[in-house]
């Protein structure tokens, strides 16, 4: 059952975040209004409604972009629209065009994550692009899924197709969702080989790297709590050492010291490659580090996920920075 109280800015700004997953809170002023609070500190307004026997959750928007009064005012219209009969659209639409509508109206991701999603769609679902949505059959979807290498990726694309066609039904472009007839793909999830002991061994192995830039870039995987794509493409102009910030992301003490000790070459990039661009994929150096640390199959993404899952989230940036420092001290002591 959702925790109930009168929504106000002070309480919502200081809501505790769950250790994992999400919590749900409910507004006493407008009891139909609820909010998801995720372990990453994201707060999202939504309403629930039973429509044609199914429990439907309608997202209003993220707080504080959508403020409390805006969310309360949106509830009646959203619930009224949810009960309206789905319009039958006689105008055809091609799959590629409809995917664009789906991404615009249904996908809520970071800019980088959305770019990756679009790239995956263009790679794996391109055979459907020129077909009209209402003419796509189960056989077409089975053919597309069969051509995808790797069960995990195929499973994700199948889930995406199910979501896309579910939206197509809601919009009235198709009567039935053909993706629900696909045989479910059992996905095999990879387990990270990294442990707390392994993290300390990894840092020791990184410190043995001769190349200063590569060594610093790999240490940033541990110290900065950022993914490799953002670390390798960092620019000096985006750093603010007075406030310990990179763009809108707080820097841990270890990160600030590491970056301040790096030489500022004649480049906009912090981690400059041999071709004078930023680092892209130093896989040879990483393989050398992993071998030295005796952690086979360890990826750079494993390091980012390992530290982020242990970071206690907070609404205030300075509190996040304090939590970063405390976590690093405990992991690397």
DAZICOR-V349330 format. One record per pair of residues at least 12 apart in sequence whose ideal C-beta (glycine too) atoms are under 7 Angstrom apart, sorted by the first residue. I is the first residue (numbers start at 0). J is the second residue. Records with the same first field share a line. If there is no record, write none. Layout:
I = J + J
//
This chain:
1 = 23 + 24 + 25 + 33
2 = 24 + 25
3 = 25 + 27
4 = 24 + 27
5 = 26 + 27 + 28
6 = 26 + 28 + 67
7 = 67
8 = 67
11 = 42 + 62
12 = 314
13 = 314
14 = 36 + 42
16 = 36 + 38 + 40 + 312
17 = 36 + 38
18 = 38
19 = 38
20 = 38
21 = 35 + 36 + 37 + 38
22 = 36
23 = 35
24 = 36
28 = 71
29 = 71 + 74
31 = 46 + 74 + 78
32 = 44 + 46 + 70 + 71 + 74
33 = 45 + 46 + 47
34 = 62
38 = 312
39 = 312
40 = 312 + 313 + 314
41 = 61
42 = 61 + 62
43 = 58 + 61
44 = 59 + 60 + 62 + 65 + 70
45 = 57 + 58 + 59
46 = 59 + 74 + 77 + 78
48 = 78 + 81
50 = 81 + 82
55 = 81
57 = 77 + 81
59 = 73 + 77
85 = 169 + 171
86 = 171
87 = 171
88 = 170 + 171 + 172
91 = 131 + 133
92 = 131 + 132 + 172
93 = 128 + 129 + 130 + 131
94 = 127 + 128 + 130 + 132 + 135
95 = 128
97 = 132 + 167 + 172
98 = 120 + 163
101 = 163 + 166
102 = 117
105 = 166
111 = 228
123 = 147 + 156
124 = 143 + 156
126 = 143
127 = 139 + 143
132 = 167 + 172 + 173
133 = 172 + 173
135 = 177
136 = 177
137 = 177 + 180 + 181
140 = 160 + 177 + 178 + 181
141 = 181
144 = 156 + 157 + 181
150 = 184 + 186 + 187
151 = 186 + 187
153 = 184
154 = 184 + 186
157 = 178 + 181 + 184
160 = 178
161 = 176 + 178 + 179
164 = 176 + 177 + 178
191 = 301 + 304 + 305
192 = 294 + 295 + 296 + 297
193 = 294 + 297 + 301 + 302 + 305
195 = 330
197 = 292 + 294
198 = 221 + 305 + 330
199 = 331
200 = 292 + 293 + 294
201 = 292 + 294
202 = 221 + 331
204 = 288 + 291 + 292
205 = 217 + 218 + 288
207 = 291
208 = 284 + 288
212 = 270 + 271
213 = 281 + 284
215 = 257 + 261 + 270
216 = 230 + 231 + 270 + 278
217 = 288
218 = 257
219 = 254 + 257
220 = 299 + 302 + 303
221 = 302 + 306
222 = 251 + 253 + 254 + 257 + 327
223 = 251 + 254
224 = 306 + 307 + 310 + 323
225 = 248
226 = 303
227 = 299 + 300 + 303
231 = 270 + 277 + 278 + 279
232 = 277
233 = 245 + 269 + 270
234 = 267 + 268 + 269
235 = 263 + 267 + 269
236 = 267
238 = 258
240 = 255 + 259
243 = 255 + 320
249 = 316 + 319 + 320 + 323
251 = 320 + 323 + 324 + 327
252 = 324
253 = 327
285 = 299
309 = 326
310 = 322 + 323 + 326
//
